[in-house]
Amino acid sequence: MVKTVMIVAKKLIYGGTEKYTLNLANFLAKKGINVIVITSGGPLVEHFSEKVKVFIIPALIIPRFKEIVERKILHIAKEYKPQIMHVYSTGQY
């Protein structure tokens, strides 16, 4: 049984994929699944349920900080131990 899902989304702007991420995270949280979202931010962040744990990493969108960001994501993953990680990008990291 899935207890924790981690979603990594570069930016949460008003696009279709971003709205899908918001709806998915809120739906899973409503069903009792722990949801962690890692993002650089954006206007949709304020629309997550209070049950969704959101980590804002501004450097997520800066390619030269890729290794630092990867370590932060790995650290969060080790702490929360998600059974599923959903990662998408609208461009290169």
Summary of the structure (lengths in Angstrom):
residues: 93
radius of gyration: 12.4
end to end distance: 31.1
largest distance: 37.5
contacts: 261
relative contact order: 0.27
helix: 45%
strand: 24%
